[in-house]
């Protein structure tokens, strides 16, 4: 069965262009003109990926993203004309897996869709659990506790943490992290990593300005360490 994609956009012309392109690439397509309709579609149909416009009438794109993520782990790629770092952070924090700025090329969109679908199919159980008074992570159950409180991580954030933890304290280069989490087509998008690492530090570190778990290796990448005391 072909992977199914839900297109969420309030402009019929954009939906029509996306539908034609994606159907031609072999995907099964469903459509929604606003956030409420998108939630209704996802409530009755199983979708493999969601393309979500941020500028929606009524229930806006961020709230729609948050509600989808609360109920489902389906990959969400945000389509937006807003490409500032705060906008990207808000999209990631709401549960988006990726974002692509309008206008965009269809080869890039198709590559990101393929990467998101591949990641969803991974059956890796992840590294051994982390269990300290400050931080506890069960990679198989996808549960995280920091400072004794449960923490919600966006799918990309969790995948990034899993890759770093799997290196067992060794540095992981920017390129390897990008390709492992965002897909093999990536490698030079350092801003993606910076945004995601900053979000992880804000959620996991006792003091994000002086990180103890997620360390920067200057001009190399990042590494994850668990303090012994």
C-alpha positions in Angstrom: 0.0 0.0 0.0 1.3 3.5 -0.9 2.2 5.8 2.0 -0.7 8.2 2.8 -0.2 12.0 3.2 -2.6 14.5 4.6 -2.3 18.0 3.1 -3.6 20.7 5.4 -3.8 24.1 3.7 -6.6 26.6 3.4 -5.8 27.5 -0.2 -7.4 25.1 -2.7 -4.9 26.0 -5.4 -2.0 25.0 -3.2 -3.7 21.8 -2.2 -4.3 21.0 -5.8 -0.7 21.5 -6.8 0.6 19.5 -3.9 -2.0 16.7 -4.5 -1.0 16.5 -8.2 2.7 16.4 -7.4 2.5 13.9 -4.5 0.0 11.6 -6.2 2.4 11.6 -9.2 5.1 10.5 -6.9 3.0 7.5 -5.7 1.5 8.8 -2.5 -2.1 8.4 -1.5 -3.5 11.8 -0.6 -6.1 13.2 1.7 -6.9 16.9 2.2 -8.1 19.3 4.8 -8.8 23.0 4.6 -8.3 23.9 8.2 -7.1 22.5 11.6 -10.5 21.1 12.7 -11.0 19.3 9.5 -7.4 17.9 9.7 -8.1 16.5 13.2 -11.3 15.0 11.9 -9.5 13.2 9.1 -6.8 11.9 11.4 -9.5 10.7 13.8 -11.1 8.4 11.2 -8.1 7.5 8.9 -4.6 6.3 9.4 -2.1 8.7 7.7 1.6 8.2 7.3 2.6 11.9 7.2 1.0 15.3 7.6 2.0 18.4 5.5 0.8 21.3 7.7 0.5 24.9 6.7 1.1 27.3 9.6 -1.3 30.1 8.4 -4.7 28.4 8.9 -8.0 30.1 9.7 -9.6 29.4 13.0 -7.5 26.7 14.8 -4.0 27.9 13.8 -1.2 25.7 12.5 0.7 25.6 15.8 -2.3 24.5 17.9 -3.2 22.0 15.2 0.3 20.6 15.3 0.2 20.4 19.1 -3.2 18.6 19.0 -2.0 16.1 16.4 1.1 15.4 18.3 -0.8 14.9 21.5 -2.8 12.1 19.9 -0.4 10.6 17.4 3.3 10.1 16.5 2.6 10.7 12.8 5.4 12.7 11.1 4.5 16.4 10.6 6.3 18.6 8.1 5.4 22.3 8.6 5.1 24.5 5.5 5.5 28.1 6.4 6.3 31.6 5.0 7.7 32.4 8.5 11.3 31.3 8.7 12.8 33.0 11.7 14.4 31.0 14.5 11.6 31.8 17.0 9.1 30.4 14.5 11.1 27.3 14.0 11.5 26.8 17.7 7.7 27.1 18.2 7.0 24.6 15.4 9.5 22.1 16.9 8.1 22.6 20.4 4.6 22.0 19.1 5.7 18.6 17.8 6.7 19.2 14.2 9.4 16.9 12.8 10.6 19.3 10.0 9.8 22.6 8.5 10.2 24.0 5.0 9.9 27.6 4.0 7.7 28.8 1.2 8.3 29.0 -1.7 10.0 25.7 -1.9 11.1 23.3 -4.7 9.3 20.0 -5.1 12.5 17.9 -5.2 13.4 19.3 -1.7 9.9 18.6 -0.4 9.9 15.0 -1.8 13.3 14.4 -0.3 12.1 15.5 3.1 9.0 13.4 2.9 11.1 10.3 2.0 13.4 11.0 4.9 10.6 11.5 7.4 8.9 8.2 6.3 12.2 6.3 6.5 12.8 7.5 10.0 9.3 6.4 11.0 10.0 2.9 9.8 13.1 2.5 12.0 12.7 -0.3 14.5 15.8 0.5 16.6 15.1 0.2 20.3 17.8 2.7 21.1 20.6 2.8 23.7 20.4 1.5 27.2 18.3 3.5 29.6 19.8 6.5 31.5 18.9 6.5 35.2 20.3 9.2 37.4 18.6 11.5 40.0 18.8 14.4 37.5 17.9 12.6 34.3 16.1 9.4 33.4 15.5 8.2 29.8 13.9 5.0 28.6 14.6 4.9 24.9 12.4 1.9 24.2 9.4 3.5 25.9 10.3 7.0 24.7 9.9 8.4 28.2 12.1 11.2 29.6 12.2 12.6 33.2 14.3 15.6 34.2 14.6 16.8 37.8 11.9 14.3 38.7 9.4 15.7 36.3 8.2 14.1 33.0 9.4 15.9 29.9 7.7 16.0 26.5 10.1 15.9 23.6 9.2 16.5 20.0 10.0 13.4 17.8 13.1 15.1 16.2 14.4 16.1 19.7 14.0 12.5 21.0 15.7 11.0 17.9 18.6 13.5 18.3 19.0 12.5 21.9 18.9 8.8 21.1 21.7 9.2 18.4 23.8 11.2 20.8 23.3 8.7 23.7 24.1 5.8 21.4 27.6 7.3 20.9 28.4 6.5 24.5 30.1 9.8 25.3 31.9 10.2 22.0 31.4 13.3 19.9 29.1 13.0 16.9 29.7 15.3 14.0 27.2 17.8 12.7 26.9 15.9 9.5 26.3 12.5 11.1 23.7 14.0 13.4 21.8 15.7 10.5 21.9 12.6 8.3 20.9 10.3 11.2 18.0 12.4 12.3 16.9 14.5 9.3 17.9 12.1 6.6 20.8 11.3 4.2 20.1 14.3 2.0 21.1 16.6 4.9 24.6 17.6 6.1 25.1 21.4 6.0 22.0 22.6 7.9 23.8 23.5 11.1 20.9 25.8 12.2 18.6 22.8 12.5 20.9 21.2 15.0 21.5 24.4 16.9 17.7 25.0 17.3 17.1 21.4 18.4 20.0 21.2 20.8 18.9 24.5 22.4 15.5 23.1 22.9 16.8 19.9 24.4 19.0 21.8 26.8 16.1 24.0 27.8 14.1 20.9 28.6 16.7 18.6 30.2 19.5 20.7 31.7 19.3 22.1 35.2 21.1 25.2 33.8 20.8 25.4 30.0 23.5 28.1 29.9 26.0 25.7 31.5 25.0 22.3 30.1 26.1 19.1 31.8 24.5 16.5 29.5 24.6 18.0 26.0 28.0 19.3 25.3 29.3 21.2 22.3 32.5 20.0 20.6 33.7 23.2 18.9 33.6 23.0 15.1 33.0 19.2 15.4 29.5 18.5 16.7 27.9 17.5 20.0 28.2 14.7 22.6 26.0 13.4 25.4 27.5 12.6 28.8 25.9 11.4 32.0 27.6 12.9 35.0 28.6 10.3 37.6 28.1 12.7 40.5 
